[in-house]
């Protein structure tokens, strides 16, 4: 036999009245409507019951022996446990002064006897609804106050960390790049005062990047939500150039979208690194050149004939030594470019000639790899260093051919690109042009994972660590390409689909009379 379901009462109501008939009537009426009812005939008993287990509402008679309704209500309002319980007086007293006193001692309503059942129910429901809303509001207010305290504590912690951080930090508006907050470390690095920086655009302070370059960086930031350790040159107020790593992240500041910029000054580290690389590279060149000479001498047979196994070992030694020489040369080349020791010798160049020369230079490698090399050039004049652009194109073609399967194809093509930024050398009479030439190298190789598309342009970064052994690469080719393209105020990026191939895109400024 199943147990009857017990419904939850709508509310807990305490009725205090010294007349048993009134208690019975009210209890029956309220119970039938789904309320839980506690009935007592004495004011003191009702007061103790309310203090022991607070009801949701109290119906209270005025004329009672020992302790009348007014006294009970006053006691209820003096106690923190019962102060907020709504009290409705039900009394035969009908004088205006009686009603005024009822409200004065803390009652929320007054019902005169004899009462109407529907009136009592309506008033009870009205005050219970009001009480529920008050409780909800109180709860929400407590939660809001807690959130405010937590947010204030978090802001205080952030402010302390922000100001005490040894790393320079700047907060700028997302839309314009206007400074809204900087920490003392940033002021020390930049050489500016807080008054000189606040509210200014980054481009106005000549910090090493233009408004256009800022908007390009913001576009990339919005795509990725955060940029980590982007290396660039930071110019101080005294025109000193510092090398910094910049990490940025989108944040919300008082309802405005802003960019949190954290700088890491690596100027001294870069100087020591460059000196070390240069010293080691130069010191390696002499013994390696001697090794190559000795190996070549062995290969000619002038020092005696070698067995077939000896020839194989010799070929391996020659290949590895040549790879070491390429590595050292690439390191020196890249460091000289980054340090400004190699400048771009820009002249008016014909795009058709550049693409044709690059294709002809790599045709032998393509034939040896059984890869078809397809060139699609267009007529356009560039303001560029032809040798360095050829170095970039042959490097990209070499990679495309190496990672193509026999029977595949590699395309070297160009098209006009509107809307790209092209900036020439103003001292040579070449100004800004809204048009640029887009050159792309596309292959049908294995493709590049999405997470690698940005890092492959960093030094010693390759899609697969084994590529340096299998393909003979140094891991510096794409870093050199990026440096060359950026020194031409162009852009280089990669697009790829795994299993279908990759496309490396380069945009370069057009020549302007």
Secondary structure as the mmCIF struct_conf table of DSSP 4:
data_model
#
loop_
_struct_conf.conf_type_id
_struct_conf.id
_struct_conf.beg_label_comp_id
_struct_conf.beg_label_asym_id
_struct_conf.beg_label_seq_id
_struct_conf.end_label_comp_id
_struct_conf.end_label_asym_id
_struct_conf.end_label_seq_id
HELX_LH_PP_P HELX_LH_PP_P1 UNK A 2 UNK A 5
HELX_LH_PP_P HELX_LH_PP_P2 UNK A 7 UNK A 9
BEND BEND1 UNK A 10 UNK A 10
STRN STRN1 UNK A 12 UNK A 16
BEND BEND2 UNK A 18 UNK A 18
HELX_RH_AL_P HELX_RH_AL_P1 UNK A 20 UNK A 32
TURN_TY1_P TURN_TY1_P1 UNK A 33 UNK A 34
STRN STRN2 UNK A 36 UNK A 40
BEND BEND3 UNK A 41 UNK A 42
HELX_RH_AL_P HELX_RH_AL_P2 UNK A 43 UNK A 52
BEND BEND4 UNK A 53 UNK A 53
BEND BEND5 UNK A 56 UNK A 56
STRN STRN3 UNK A 57 UNK A 60
BEND BEND6 UNK A 62 UNK A 62
BEND BEND7 UNK A 65 UNK A 67
HELX_RH_AL_P HELX_RH_AL_P3 UNK A 69 UNK A 78
BEND BEND8 UNK A 79 UNK A 79
TURN_TY1_P TURN_TY1_P2 UNK A 80 UNK A 84
BEND BEND9 UNK A 85 UNK A 85
STRN STRN4 UNK A 86 UNK A 91
BEND BEND10 UNK A 92 UNK A 92
HELX_RH_AL_P HELX_RH_AL_P4 UNK A 96 UNK A 104
TURN_TY1_P TURN_TY1_P3 UNK A 105 UNK A 106
BEND BEND11 UNK A 108 UNK A 108
STRN STRN5 UNK A 109 UNK A 112
BEND BEND12 UNK A 113 UNK A 114
HELX_LH_PP_P HELX_LH_PP_P3 UNK A 115 UNK A 116
HELX_RH_AL_P HELX_RH_AL_P5 UNK A 117 UNK A 164
BEND BEND13 UNK A 166 UNK A 167
STRN STRN6 UNK A 169 UNK A 173
TURN_TY1_P TURN_TY1_P4 UNK A 174 UNK A 176
STRN STRN7 UNK A 178 UNK A 178
STRN STRN8 UNK A 179 UNK A 182
HELX_RH_AL_P HELX_RH_AL_P6 UNK A 184 UNK A 190
HELX_RH_AL_P HELX_RH_AL_P7 UNK A 194 UNK A 197
TURN_TY1_P TURN_TY1_P5 UNK A 198 UNK A 199
STRN STRN9 UNK A 201 UNK A 201
HELX_RH_3T_P HELX_RH_3T_P1 UNK A 202 UNK A 205
TURN_TY1_P TURN_TY1_P6 UNK A 206 UNK A 206
BEND BEND14 UNK A 208 UNK A 208
HELX_RH_AL_P HELX_RH_AL_P8 UNK A 211 UNK A 224
BEND BEND15 UNK A 225 UNK A 225
STRN STRN10 UNK A 226 UNK A 235
TURN_TY1_P TURN_TY1_P7 UNK A 237 UNK A 238
BEND BEND16 UNK A 239 UNK A 239
STRN STRN11 UNK A 241 UNK A 253
TURN_TY1_P TURN_TY1_P8 UNK A 254 UNK A 255
STRN STRN12 UNK A 256 UNK A 265
HELX_RH_AL_P HELX_RH_AL_P9 UNK A 267 UNK A 300
TURN_TY1_P TURN_TY1_P9 UNK A 301 UNK A 303
HELX_RH_AL_P HELX_RH_AL_P10 UNK A 308 UNK A 339
TURN_TY1_P TURN_TY1_P10 UNK A 340 UNK A 340
BEND BEND17 UNK A 341 UNK A 342
STRN STRN13 UNK A 347 UNK A 350
HELX_RH_AL_P HELX_RH_AL_P11 UNK A 351 UNK A 368
TURN_TY1_P TURN_TY1_P11 UNK A 369 UNK A 370
STRN STRN14 UNK A 372 UNK A 376
STRN STRN15 UNK A 381 UNK A 384
HELX_RH_AL_P HELX_RH_AL_P12 UNK A 386 UNK A 402
TURN_TY1_P TURN_TY1_P12 UNK A 403 UNK A 403
BEND BEND18 UNK A 404 UNK A 404
HELX_LH_PP_P HELX_LH_PP_P4 UNK A 405 UNK A 405
TURN_TY1_P TURN_TY1_P13 UNK A 406 UNK A 407
STRN STRN16 UNK A 409 UNK A 423
HELX_RH_3T_P HELX_RH_3T_P2 UNK A 426 UNK A 428
TURN_TY1_P TURN_TY1_P14 UNK A 429 UNK A 429
STRN STRN17 UNK A 432 UNK A 442
BEND BEND19 UNK A 445 UNK A 446
HELX_RH_3T_P HELX_RH_3T_P3 UNK A 450 UNK A 452
TURN_TY1_P TURN_TY1_P15 UNK A 453 UNK A 454
HELX_RH_3T_P HELX_RH_3T_P4 UNK A 455 UNK A 457
BEND BEND20 UNK A 458 UNK A 458
TURN_TY1_P TURN_TY1_P16 UNK A 459 UNK A 460
BEND BEND21 UNK A 463 UNK A 464
TURN_TY1_P TURN_TY1_P17 UNK A 465 UNK A 466
HELX_RH_AL_P HELX_RH_AL_P13 UNK A 467 UNK A 470
TURN_TY1_P TURN_TY1_P18 UNK A 471 UNK A 471
BEND BEND22 UNK A 475 UNK A 475
HELX_RH_AL_P HELX_RH_AL_P14 UNK A 477 UNK A 487
TURN_TY1_P TURN_TY1_P19 UNK A 488 UNK A 489
STRN STRN18 UNK A 491 UNK A 497
TURN_TY1_P TURN_TY1_P20 UNK A 498 UNK A 500
STRN STRN19 UNK A 501 UNK A 509
STRN STRN20 UNK A 510 UNK A 510
HELX_LH_PP_P HELX_LH_PP_P5 UNK A 511 UNK A 511
#
